[in-house]
Amino acid sequence: MIIDLTHTLKNGITVYPGTISPTFEQGNTIEKDGFAELNMAMCTHTGTHMDAPSHIIPNAKSLSDFPIDKFIGNAIVVDCSEKISISLESLRLIEDKIELIDFILFYTGWQEKWNTLSYFDEFPILTQEAVDWLLNFELKAIGFDTFSVDKLTDEKLTNHHLLLKREILIIENMTNLDKLNGKFFELNCIPLKIENSDGSPIRAFGRILSE
């Protein structure tokens, strides 16, 4: 079974405060031109997307610097929907699973708030202690159904710096993570191949390997 973990890109979707909203306009039509083309304008951090180290760290790698196998691997979902923060204690309970996977995805329930004002309410984030502990694992990326790994009020983007400095990529604005709770699955989260990209929209999906 394959589960799509990606929000649809379209006009009017939720964007990080201060980011330009994406626009999708019909440039050519079959009726007028004999072919259809959609013109689009958006930033590299629109919709379900991935952050590269170069998004935060000077002279760091862009997404185009990584081999494609950086974006494919085994994954688990951690259910944080009843938590106000994601602590080290809760992660220690699944340490044996974390040692076997490439990606950890955190389900907070915020996917249900997508395209509403409440999407910007305070959401659970990893404590710095939890982030420091995760740096000890060979993770390719971590992902969330929220718009950031940091609080909106954290102007220093502390967790972004800690993770991206170690080349643990960050996936934001995921969806359908609840459908993978308790599953062991293969995650595919392929970014567009853009030269020197600090981030990119991705098409993320999970292929369940075992029940």
TORPA-4810 file (N, C-alpha, C, O; in nm, 3 decimals):
<nodes>
NODE_1_0.084_-0.120_0.000_0.000_0.000_0.000_0.088_0.126_0.000_0.190_0.131_0.069_M
NODE_2_0.048_0.225_-0.077_0.121_0.352_-0.085_0.033_0.465_-0.034_-0.083_0.479_-0.076_I
NODE_3_0.087_0.547_0.057_0.015_0.659_0.117_0.080_0.789_0.071_0.199_0.810_0.091_I
NODE_4_0.001_0.876_0.011_0.050_1.007_-0.033_0.061_1.099_0.088_-0.035_1.114_0.163_D
NODE_5_0.176_1.160_0.107_0.203_1.244_0.224_0.217_1.391_0.187_0.276_1.470_0.261_L
NODE_6_0.164_1.428_0.071_0.190_1.559_0.011_0.062_1.641_-0.005_-0.037_1.591_-0.058_T
NODE_7_0.064_1.765_0.041_-0.045_1.858_0.014_-0.041_1.900_-0.134_0.066_1.911_-0.194_H
NODE_8_-0.157_1.922_-0.191_-0.166_1.967_-0.330_-0.126_2.113_-0.340_-0.172_2.197_-0.263_T
NODE_9_-0.039_2.143_-0.436_0.000_2.281_-0.464_-0.109_2.348_-0.546_-0.152_2.297_-0.649_L
NODE_10_-0.154_2.463_-0.499_-0.257_2.539_-0.571_-0.261_2.681_-0.516_-0.196_2.712_-0.417_K
NODE_11_-0.337_2.767_-0.580_-0.353_2.904_-0.532_-0.419_2.905_-0.395_-0.511_2.828_-0.368_N
NODE_12_-0.371_2.994_-0.308_-0.435_3.017_-0.181_-0.398_2.923_-0.069_-0.460_2.928_0.038_G
NODE_13_-0.297_2.837_-0.088_-0.261_2.744_0.019_-0.183_2.817_0.129_-0.135_2.929_0.110_I
NODE_14_-0.172_2.751_0.243_-0.098_2.805_0.358_0.050_2.823_0.323_0.111_2.734_0.265_T
NODE_15_0.106_2.938_0.359_0.250_2.961_0.344_0.304_3.018_0.475_0.230_3.075_0.555_V
NODE_16_0.434_3.002_0.495_0.499_3.057_0.614_0.482_3.209_0.613_0.496_3.272_0.508_Y
NODE_17_0.453_3.269_0.729_0.433_3.414_0.734_0.548_3.492_0.670_0.664_3.473_0.705_P
NODE_18_0.514_3.579_0.577_0.614_3.658_0.506_0.659_3.599_0.374_0.726_3.666_0.295_G
NODE_19_0.623_3.473_0.349_0.657_3.406_0.223_0.553_3.441_0.117_0.435_3.455_0.148_T
NODE_20_0.596_3.453_-0.007_0.501_3.484_-0.115_0.406_3.366_-0.134_0.445_3.250_-0.121_I
NODE_21_0.281_3.397_-0.164_0.185_3.292_-0.194_0.208_3.242_-0.336_0.240_3.321_-0.424_S
NODE_22_0.193_3.113_-0.359_0.213_3.060_-0.494_0.099_3.104_-0.586_-0.014_3.122_-0.542_P
NODE_23_0.132_3.121_-0.712_0.029_3.151_-0.812_0.040_3.052_-0.926_0.149_3.021_-0.973_T
NODE_24_-0.073_3.004_-0.970_-0.082_2.912_-1.082_-0.183_2.970_-1.181_-0.302_2.982_-1.150_F
NODE_25_-0.136_3.006_-1.299_-0.222_3.068_-1.399_-0.206_2.997_-1.532_-0.097_2.952_-1.568_E
NODE_26_-0.316_2.987_-1.604_-0.312_2.922_-1.735_-0.240_3.013_-1.834_-0.288_3.122_-1.864_Q
NODE_27_-0.126_2.968_-1.884_-0.051_3.046_-1.980_-0.095_3.019_-2.123_-0.115_3.112_-2.202_G
NODE_28_-0.109_2.893_-2.156_-0.155_2.853_-2.288_-0.270_2.755_-2.273_-0.279_2.682_-2.174_N
NODE_29_-0.358_2.753_-2.371_-0.471_2.661_-2.367_-0.477_2.582_-2.498_-0.428_2.626_-2.601_T
NODE_30_-0.538_2.467_-2.490_-0.555_2.385_-2.610_-0.643_2.458_-2.711_-0.618_2.453_-2.832_I
NODE_31_-0.746_2.525_-2.660_-0.839_2.594_-2.750_-0.770_2.707_-2.827_-0.797_2.727_-2.945_E
NODE_32_-0.681_2.782_-2.760_-0.618_2.898_-2.822_-0.486_2.863_-2.891_-0.456_2.916_-2.998_K
NODE_33_-0.408_2.775_-2.830_-0.271_2.751_-2.875_-0.245_2.609_-2.925_-0.141_2.581_-2.984_D
NODE_34_-0.339_2.520_-2.903_-0.318_2.382_-2.944_-0.248_2.298_-2.838_-0.229_2.178_-2.857_G
NODE_35_-0.209_2.361_-2.727_-0.146_2.289_-2.615_-0.173_2.368_-2.486_-0.200_2.488_-2.490_F
NODE_36_-0.164_2.299_-2.375_-0.189_2.362_-2.246_-0.060_2.372_-2.165_0.016_2.275_-2.158_A
NODE_37_-0.037_2.486_-2.106_0.076_2.507_-2.014_0.029_2.594_-1.899_-0.041_2.694_-1.919_E
NODE_38_0.069_2.556_-1.780_0.035_2.630_-1.660_0.158_2.709_-1.615_0.265_2.651_-1.597_L
NODE_39_0.144_2.838_-1.598_0.252_2.920_-1.545_0.243_2.922_-1.393_0.134_2.937_-1.337_N
NODE_40_0.357_2.906_-1.325_0.354_2.908_-1.180_0.468_2.992_-1.125_0.576_3.002_-1.184_M
NODE_41_0.441_3.052_-1.010_0.543_3.130_-0.939_0.531_3.098_-0.791_0.423_3.111_-0.732_A
NODE_42_0.641_3.056_-0.730_0.640_3.023_-0.589_0.783_3.017_-0.538_0.877_3.011_-0.616_M
NODE_43_0.798_3.018_-0.406_0.931_3.005_-0.349_0.964_2.858_-0.330_0.877_2.772_-0.345_C
NODE_44_1.088_2.828_-0.298_1.133_2.690_-0.286_1.083_2.622_-0.158_1.106_2.502_-0.139_T
NODE_45_1.015_2.696_-0.071_0.965_2.640_0.054_0.812_2.648_0.059_0.753_2.691_0.158_H
NODE_46_0.751_2.606_-0.049_0.606_2.610_-0.064_0.546_2.471_-0.048_0.601_2.372_-0.098_T
NODE_47_0.433_2.465_0.022_0.363_2.338_0.037_0.446_2.236_0.113_0.528_2.272_0.198_G
NODE_48_0.426_2.108_0.084_0.509_2.003_0.142_0.647_2.015_0.080_0.663_1.993_-0.040_T
NODE_49_0.746_2.049_0.161_0.877_2.081_0.105_0.990_2.035_0.196_0.967_1.992_0.309_H
NODE_50_1.111_2.045_0.145_1.230_2.003_0.218_1.327_2.120_0.229_1.346_2.197_0.134_M
NODE_51_1.390_2.134_0.347_1.493_2.235_0.371_1.632_2.175_0.351_1.661_2.067_0.403_D
NODE_52_1.715_2.244_0.276_1.855_2.205_0.260_1.940_2.275_0.365_1.897_2.376_0.421_A
NODE_53_2.060_2.224_0.394_2.149_2.296_0.485_2.174_2.440_0.444_2.186_2.528_0.529_P
NODE_54_2.180_2.466_0.312_2.208_2.602_0.263_2.092_2.698_0.290_2.106_2.819_0.270_S
NODE_55_1.978_2.646_0.336_1.866_2.731_0.375_1.901_2.816_0.497_1.850_2.926_0.514_H
NODE_56_1.990_2.763_0.582_2.022_2.827_0.710_2.172_2.846_0.730_2.215_2.946_0.788_I
NODE_57_2.253_2.751_0.681_2.397_2.750_0.710_2.475_2.809_0.592_2.461_2.760_0.480_I
NODE_58_2.556_2.912_0.613_2.635_2.971_0.504_2.728_2.869_0.440_2.795_2.793_0.509_P
NODE_59_2.733_2.868_0.307_2.824_2.784_0.229_2.801_2.634_0.250_2.889_2.553_0.224_N
NODE_60_2.683_2.598_0.296_2.650_2.457_0.317_2.590_2.397_0.191_2.569_2.467_0.092_A
NODE_61_2.563_2.267_0.195_2.513_2.196_0.077_2.371_2.238_0.042_2.289_2.267_0.129_K
NODE_62_2.346_2.241_-0.090_2.210_2.257_-0.139_2.152_2.118_-0.165_2.225_2.019_-0.158_S
NODE_63_2.024_2.109_-0.194_1.964_1.979_-0.222_2.027_1.913_-0.343_2.036_1.791_-0.349_L
NODE_64_2.070_1.992_-0.440_2.128_1.936_-0.562_2.267_1.876_-0.537_2.322_1.809_-0.625_S
NODE_65_2.322_1.899_-0.420_2.453_1.841_-0.386_2.444_1.699_-0.331_2.545_1.630_-0.318_D
NODE_66_2.322_1.655_-0.298_2.306_1.523_-0.240_2.270_1.420_-0.347_2.199_1.452_-0.442_F
NODE_67_2.317_1.295_-0.332_2.274_1.188_-0.422_2.127_1.157_-0.397_2.075_1.185_-0.290_P
NODE_68_2.062_1.099_-0.496_1.917_1.078_-0.486_1.881_0.980_-0.375_1.769_0.984_-0.324_I
NODE_69_1.974_0.892_-0.336_1.939_0.798_-0.229_1.928_0.867_-0.093_1.884_0.804_0.004_D
NODE_70_1.967_0.995_-0.084_1.945_1.073_0.038_1.796_1.089_0.066_1.756_1.114_0.179_K
NODE_71_1.714_1.075_-0.038_1.572_1.107_-0.029_1.482_0.983_-0.025_1.360_0.994_-0.039_F
NODE_72_1.543_0.866_-0.007_1.468_0.740_-0.003_1.522_0.656_0.113_1.643_0.648_0.132_I
NODE_73_1.434_0.595_0.189_1.480_0.509_0.297_1.367_0.465_0.387_1.251_0.502_0.365_G
NODE_74_1.400_0.386_0.487_1.300_0.334_0.581_1.261_0.441_0.683_1.343_0.525_0.722_N
NODE_75_1.137_0.435_0.726_1.084_0.542_0.811_0.983_0.490_0.911_0.927_0.382_0.895_A
NODE_76_0.961_0.571_1.014_0.853_0.550_1.110_0.785_0.684_1.138_0.841_0.790_1.113_I
NODE_77_0.662_0.675_1.189_0.589_0.793_1.233_0.578_0.789_1.385_0.545_0.685_1.442_V
NODE_78_0.605_0.901_1.449_0.588_0.915_1.594_0.462_0.997_1.619_0.450_1.109_1.569_V
NODE_79_0.369_0.943_1.695_0.242_1.011_1.724_0.263_1.109_1.839_0.285_1.069_1.953_D
NODE_80_0.255_1.238_1.807_0.272_1.344_1.908_0.145_1.427_1.922_0.149_1.540_1.971_C
NODE_81_0.033_1.371_1.878_-0.091_1.448_1.869_-0.147_1.488_2.005_-0.229_1.580_2.014_S
NODE_82_-0.103_1.422_2.110_-0.153_1.455_2.244_-0.046_1.527_2.328_-0.060_1.538_2.449_E
NODE_83_0.059_1.573_2.264_0.171_1.633_2.337_0.180_1.783_2.312_0.137_1.832_2.207_K
NODE_84_0.237_1.855_2.408_0.263_1.997_2.389_0.408_2.020_2.348_0.442_2.128_2.300_I
NODE_85_0.493_1.918_2.365_0.629_1.921_2.315_0.675_1.777_2.294_0.614_1.684_2.347_S
NODE_86_0.782_1.759_2.217_0.834_1.626_2.186_0.963_1.610_2.264_1.066_1.666_2.228_I
NODE_87_0.957_1.533_2.370_1.068_1.525_2.466_1.162_1.410_2.435_1.130_1.319_2.360_S
NODE_88_1.280_1.417_2.495_1.377_1.309_2.484_1.321_1.181_2.545_1.344_1.072_2.492_L
NODE_89_1.249_1.193_2.655_1.196_1.075_2.721_1.105_0.995_2.628_1.111_0.872_2.628_E
NODE_90_1.023_1.063_2.550_0.932_0.992_2.459_1.008_0.925_2.345_0.967_0.819_2.297_S
NODE_91_1.118_0.985_2.302_1.197_0.927_2.194_1.277_0.807_2.242_1.297_0.711_2.167_L
NODE_92_1.324_0.812_2.366_1.401_0.698_2.419_1.320_0.569_2.418_1.377_0.460_2.409_R
NODE_93_1.189_0.581_2.427_1.102_0.463_2.428_1.106_0.386_2.296_1.074_0.268_2.291_L
NODE_94_1.146_0.455_2.190_1.150_0.390_2.057_1.293_0.391_2.000_1.312_0.387_1.879_I
NODE_95_1.391_0.397_2.089_1.530_0.403_2.045_1.566_0.285_1.955_1.639_0.301_1.857_E
NODE_96_1.516_0.165_1.988_1.549_0.048_1.908_1.498_0.061_1.765_1.560_0.009_1.672_D
NODE_97_1.385_0.130_1.746_1.333_0.153_1.611_1.412_0.260_1.537_1.439_0.248_1.418_K
NODE_98_1.448_0.365_1.609_1.522_0.475_1.547_1.656_0.427_1.492_1.703_0.478_1.390_I
NODE_99_1.716_0.331_1.559_1.845_0.279_1.513_1.835_0.207_1.379_1.936_0.186_1.312_E
NODE_100_1.713_0.170_1.338_1.695_0.092_1.215_1.644_0.173_1.097_1.631_0.119_0.987_L
NODE_101_1.616_0.301_1.118_1.550_0.376_1.010_1.633_0.497_0.965_1.732_0.535_1.029_I
NODE_102_1.590_0.554_0.853_1.656_0.672_0.794_1.579_0.801_0.819_1.636_0.909_0.820_D
NODE_103_1.449_0.788_0.840_1.362_0.905_0.855_1.269_0.887_0.974_1.214_0.779_0.996_F
NODE_104_1.251_0.993_1.051_1.147_0.999_1.154_1.050_1.110_1.116_1.090_1.223_1.090_I
NODE_105_0.922_1.075_1.112_0.817_1.172_1.082_0.730_1.189_1.205_0.694_1.091_1.270_L
NODE_106_0.696_1.312_1.238_0.621_1.343_1.360_0.479_1.388_1.326_0.458_1.490_1.260_F
NODE_107_0.382_1.308_1.373_0.241_1.341_1.352_0.190_1.418_1.473_0.184_1.365_1.583_Y
NODE_108_0.152_1.545_1.451_0.101_1.628_1.560_-0.049_1.654_1.549_-0.110_1.703_1.644_T
NODE_109_-0.108_1.621_1.435_-0.249_1.652_1.410_-0.268_1.784_1.339_-0.380_1.820_1.303_G
NODE_110_-0.158_1.857_1.317_-0.169_1.988_1.252_-0.207_1.977_1.105_-0.250_2.076_1.045_W
NODE_111_-0.193_1.861_1.047_-0.235_1.842_0.908_-0.384_1.873_0.892_-0.429_1.912_0.784_Q
NODE_112_-0.462_1.854_0.999_-0.605_1.882_0.993_-0.634_2.032_0.991_-0.745_2.073_0.957_E
NODE_113_-0.535_2.113_1.028_-0.553_2.258_1.032_-0.505_2.327_0.904_-0.515_2.449_0.892_K
NODE_114_-0.453_2.250_0.809_-0.399_2.304_0.684_-0.503_2.395_0.618_-0.622_2.361_0.611_W
NODE_115_-0.458_2.509_0.569_-0.542_2.609_0.503_-0.644_2.673_0.598_-0.750_2.717_0.555_N
NODE_116_-0.611_2.677_0.727_-0.691_2.752_0.824_-0.597_2.839_0.906_-0.477_2.813_0.911_T
NODE_117_-0.651_2.941_0.969_-0.569_3.029_1.052_-0.510_2.956_1.171_-0.403_2.993_1.220_L
NODE_118_-0.577_2.852_1.219_-0.528_2.780_1.335_-0.402_2.698_1.304_-0.339_2.645_1.396_S
NODE_119_-0.366_2.688_1.177_-0.240_2.621_1.142_-0.121_2.692_1.203_-0.015_2.633_1.221_Y
NODE_120_-0.139_2.821_1.236_-0.030_2.899_1.294_-0.037_2.905_1.447_0.040_2.977_1.510_F
NODE_121_-0.130_2.829_1.507_-0.132_2.817_1.653_-0.004_2.746_1.698_0.066_2.685_1.618_D
NODE_122_0.025_2.756_1.827_0.145_2.693_1.881_0.134_2.541_1.870_0.036_2.483_1.918_E
NODE_123_0.231_2.479_1.809_0.229_2.335_1.783_0.345_2.268_1.855_0.441_2.335_1.893_F
NODE_124_0.338_2.135_1.875_0.448_2.066_1.944_0.577_2.070_1.861_0.573_2.049_1.740_P
NODE_125_0.689_2.097_1.926_0.819_2.089_1.861_0.912_2.004_1.946_0.886_1.980_2.064_I
NODE_126_1.020_1.959_1.886_1.122_1.886_1.958_1.192_1.979_2.057_1.227_2.092_2.024_L
NODE_127_1.212_1.930_2.179_1.295_2.005_2.271_1.440_2.002_2.221_1.478_1.913_2.145_T
NODE_128_1.520_2.099_2.264_1.660_2.100_2.220_1.732_1.975_2.267_1.820_1.925_2.198_Q
NODE_129_1.696_1.924_2.385_1.756_1.801_2.436_1.725_1.684_2.344_1.810_1.599_2.319_E
NODE_130_1.601_1.679_2.292_1.562_1.573_2.200_1.637_1.584_2.068_1.681_1.484_2.012_A
NODE_131_1.653_1.707_2.019_1.728_1.728_1.894_1.872_1.685_1.912_1.927_1.614_1.827_V
NODE_132_1.935_1.727_2.021_2.075_1.690_2.047_2.091_1.538_2.048_2.191_1.486_1.999_D
NODE_133_1.995_1.467_2.103_2.001_1.320_2.110_1.987_1.259_1.971_2.056_1.163_1.938_W
NODE_134_1.897_1.314_1.889_1.876_1.261_1.754_1.999_1.280_1.665_2.016_1.206_1.568_L
NODE_135_2.082_1.377_1.698_2.203_1.400_1.618_2.300_1.282_1.625_2.391_1.272_1.543_L
NODE_136_2.280_1.194_1.720_2.368_1.077_1.735_2.333_0.964_1.638_2.406_0.866_1.627_N
NODE_137_2.219_0.977_1.568_2.176_0.873_1.476_2.205_0.912_1.332_2.219_1.030_1.299_F
NODE_138_2.215_0.811_1.245_2.244_0.835_1.103_2.113_0.860_1.028_2.072_0.780_0.945_E
NODE_139_2.050_0.971_1.059_1.922_1.005_0.997_1.944_1.087_0.870_2.033_1.173_0.864_L
NODE_140_1.863_1.060_0.769_1.868_1.138_0.646_1.786_1.266_0.660_1.824_1.371_0.609_K
NODE_141_1.672_1.255_0.728_1.585_1.372_0.746_1.483_1.342_0.855_1.462_1.226_0.892_A
NODE_142_1.421_1.447_0.906_1.304_1.433_0.991_1.193_1.518_0.931_1.219_1.618_0.864_I
NODE_143_1.068_1.477_0.956_0.957_1.547_0.893_0.842_1.573_0.988_0.829_1.506_1.091_G
NODE_144_0.759_1.671_0.954_0.650_1.716_1.039_0.526_1.751_0.956_0.536_1.782_0.837_F
NODE_145_0.410_1.744_1.020_0.287_1.792_0.955_0.259_1.937_0.996_0.145_1.983_0.990_D
NODE_146_0.363_2.007_1.038_0.357_2.148_1.074_0.448_2.227_0.980_0.516_2.170_0.895_T
NODE_147_0.447_2.361_0.996_0.521_2.444_0.900_0.665_2.473_0.943_0.738_2.542_0.872_F
NODE_148_0.708_2.420_1.059_0.845_2.447_1.102_0.888_2.349_1.210_0.805_2.293_1.282_S
NODE_149_1.019_2.329_1.219_1.077_2.250_1.329_1.104_2.339_1.449_1.142_2.290_1.556_V
NODE_150_1.086_2.470_1.433_1.103_2.567_1.540_0.974_2.642_1.566_0.887_2.650_1.479_D
NODE_151_0.961_2.698_1.686_0.849_2.784_1.715_0.856_2.909_1.628_0.964_2.955_1.591_K
NODE_152_0.740_2.963_1.596_0.735_3.085_1.515_0.808_3.200_1.584_0.858_3.290_1.517_L
NODE_153_0.813_3.195_1.716_0.878_3.303_1.793_1.029_3.286_1.804_1.098_3.377_1.853_T
NODE_154_1.083_3.173_1.760_1.227_3.149_1.771_1.297_3.206_1.647_1.314_3.137_1.547_D
NODE_155_1.337_3.331_1.657_1.401_3.398_1.543_1.539_3.342_1.513_1.591_3.361_1.403_E
NODE_156_1.600_3.272_1.608_1.732_3.212_1.586_1.722_3.079_1.510_1.823_3.027_1.463_K
NODE_157_1.600_3.025_1.499_1.578_2.897_1.430_1.674_2.790_1.484_1.749_2.726_1.409_L
NODE_158_1.670_2.773_1.614_1.766_2.688_1.684_1.770_2.546_1.631_1.877_2.494_1.600_T
NODE_159_1.654_2.482_1.620_1.650_2.343_1.576_1.692_2.329_1.429_1.757_2.231_1.392_N
NODE_160_1.654_2.426_1.347_1.701_2.426_1.207_1.854_2.421_1.203_1.911_2.340_1.130_H
NODE_161_1.918_2.506_1.280_2.064_2.512_1.279_2.125_2.380_1.324_2.217_2.329_1.260_H
NODE_162_2.075_2.325_1.433_2.132_2.201_1.487_2.120_2.087_1.387_2.217_2.013_1.366_L
NODE_163_2.005_2.071_1.326_1.982_1.960_1.235_2.054_1.978_1.102_2.121_1.887_1.054_L
NODE_164_2.039_2.095_1.043_2.096_2.116_0.909_2.248_2.122_0.912_2.313_2.087_0.813_L
NODE_165_2.305_2.165_1.023_2.450_2.163_1.036_2.504_2.022_1.025_2.616_2.001_0.978_K
NODE_166_2.426_1.923_1.070_2.464_1.782_1.063_2.408_1.714_0.938_2.414_1.591_0.924_R
NODE_167_2.354_1.794_0.847_2.298_1.745_0.720_2.182_1.648_0.740_2.161_1.557_0.660_E
NODE_168_2.108_1.669_0.849_1.979_1.603_0.866_1.875_1.698_0.808_1.845_1.802_0.867_I
NODE_169_1.820_1.662_0.693_1.729_1.750_0.622_1.596_1.760_0.697_1.564_1.676_0.782_L
NODE_170_1.519_1.862_0.664_1.393_1.889_0.734_1.279_1.893_0.633_1.286_1.964_0.533_I
NODE_171_1.174_1.815_0.660_1.055_1.813_0.575_0.941_1.877_0.653_0.917_1.841_0.768_I
NODE_172_0.872_1.971_0.591_0.765_2.044_0.659_0.635_2.037_0.578_0.637_2.013_0.457_E
NODE_173_0.523_2.058_0.647_0.390_2.060_0.586_0.353_1.926_0.522_0.304_1.922_0.409_N
NODE_174_0.377_1.817_0.593_0.336_1.686_0.544_0.189_1.661_0.580_0.130_1.737_0.657_M
NODE_175_0.131_1.556_0.523_-0.007_1.521_0.555_-0.024_1.370_0.552_0.063_1.297_0.504_T
NODE_176_-0.136_1.324_0.604_-0.171_1.181_0.608_-0.077_1.097_0.694_-0.073_0.975_0.680_N
NODE_177_-0.003_1.161_0.783_0.091_1.085_0.865_0.018_0.990_0.960_0.073_0.887_1.000_L
NODE_178_-0.105_1.024_0.997_-0.182_0.937_1.086_-0.206_0.799_1.024_-0.225_0.701_1.096_D
NODE_179_-0.205_0.791_0.892_-0.230_0.664_0.823_-0.109_0.571_0.830_-0.117_0.454_0.791_K
NODE_180_0.003_0.622_0.881_0.124_0.541_0.891_0.169_0.518_1.035_0.276_0.462_1.058_L
NODE_181_0.088_0.561_1.130_0.121_0.534_1.270_0.133_0.384_1.294_0.046_0.307_1.255_N
NODE_182_0.242_0.345_1.357_0.263_0.204_1.388_0.309_0.119_1.272_0.321_-0.003_1.286_G
NODE_183_0.336_0.182_1.157_0.380_0.108_1.038_0.531_0.124_1.018_0.590_0.225_1.056_K
NODE_184_0.590_0.024_0.959_0.729_0.034_0.912_0.720_0.048_0.760_0.663_-0.038_0.693_F
NODE_185_0.774_0.157_0.706_0.751_0.185_0.564_0.872_0.249_0.499_0.963_0.299_0.565_F
NODE_186_0.870_0.246_0.367_0.973_0.313_0.288_0.922_0.452_0.251_0.814_0.466_0.195_E
NODE_187_1.000_0.554_0.283_0.965_0.691_0.249_1.040_0.734_0.123_1.161_0.715_0.112_L
NODE_188_0.966_0.792_0.030_1.024_0.859_-0.085_0.987_1.007_-0.074_0.868_1.040_-0.065_N
NODE_189_1.084_1.094_-0.074_1.058_1.239_-0.058_1.150_1.313_-0.154_1.250_1.373_-0.113_C
NODE_190_1.116_1.309_-0.281_1.206_1.354_-0.387_1.187_1.502_-0.418_1.078_1.543_-0.457_I
NODE_191_1.291_1.583_-0.401_1.281_1.725_-0.436_1.304_1.745_-0.586_1.357_1.658_-0.654_P
NODE_192_1.263_1.861_-0.635_1.298_1.899_-0.771_1.450_1.915_-0.779_1.514_1.958_-0.683_L
NODE_193_1.506_1.882_-0.894_1.651_1.893_-0.911_1.684_2.033_-0.961_1.698_2.057_-1.081_K
NODE_194_1.695_2.126_-0.865_1.722_2.266_-0.893_1.863_2.299_-0.849_1.901_2.270_-0.735_I
NODE_195_1.942_2.357_-0.935_2.080_2.389_-0.901_2.083_2.486_-0.783_2.011_2.585_-0.780_E
NODE_196_2.169_2.454_-0.685_2.191_2.539_-0.567_2.062_2.567_-0.488_2.045_2.676_-0.433_N
NODE_197_1.973_2.470_-0.483_1.844_2.494_-0.419_1.855_2.486_-0.266_1.907_2.388_-0.212_S
NODE_198_1.806_2.589_-0.198_1.802_2.591_-0.052_1.683_2.513_0.001_1.671_2.490_0.121_D
NODE_199_1.596_2.472_-0.088_1.480_2.393_-0.053_1.403_2.359_-0.179_1.436_2.407_-0.287_G
NODE_200_1.301_2.278_-0.164_1.220_2.243_-0.280_1.090_2.179_-0.236_1.087_2.104_-0.138_S
NODE_201_0.981_2.209_-0.308_0.862_2.125_-0.292_0.899_1.981_-0.325_0.982_1.955_-0.411_P
NODE_202_0.836_1.887_-0.255_0.864_1.746_-0.279_0.733_1.672_-0.303_0.626_1.719_-0.266_I
NODE_203_0.742_1.555_-0.365_0.630_1.460_-0.368_0.670_1.348_-0.273_0.753_1.264_-0.306_R
NODE_204_0.609_1.348_-0.156_0.642_1.251_-0.053_0.535_1.144_-0.047_0.416_1.173_-0.052_A
NODE_205_0.578_1.018_-0.036_0.483_0.910_-0.017_0.550_0.796_0.059_0.671_0.778_0.053_F
NODE_206_0.468_0.720_0.129_0.517_0.607_0.206_0.464_0.477_0.148_0.345_0.465_0.119_G
NODE_207_0.551_0.380_0.133_0.512_0.247_0.087_0.527_0.151_0.204_0.639_0.124_0.249_R
NODE_208_0.415_0.100_0.253_0.415_0.017_0.373_0.486_-0.114_0.347_0.455_-0.185_0.251_I
NODE_209_0.583_-0.146_0.435_0.662_-0.268_0.421_0.612_-0.380_0.509_0.625_-0.497_0.473_L
NODE_210_0.554_-0.346_0.625_0.501_-0.448_0.714_0.392_-0.388_0.799_0.393_-0.269_0.827_S
NODE_211_0.299_-0.470_0.839_0.187_-0.424_0.921_0.225_-0.429_1.070_0.144_-0.394_1.156_E
</nodes>
